[in-house]
Amino acid sequence: MPWFKLEATNEQATSTFEVELMAAFQRAFMSNRGPRDMAMFSEFNHERGATNYYFTHATQKYASELLNCIGASLCELPRQP
């Protein structure tokens, strides 16, 4: 199943953007009673100097408004380190 991805510039990731994004995700997560299939994680992309935020496919079911608001797009399953 596809996931969702948002690429944020280094300036965005170091500003209040990341704090606000995490808070919005946490609100959606908690208001849906902590669904096991809803998750978000991030990784720094050294080549692009940006932070990638990934959301499980199920996040769309619980927080589609958040995904739309931040402009997250469909992506393949992120590679594992």
Secondary structure, 3 states (H helix, E strand, C coil): CCEEEEEEEHHHHCCHHHHHHHHHHHHHHHHCCCCCCCCEEEEEECCCCEEEEEECCCHHHHHHHHHHHHCCEEECCCCCC
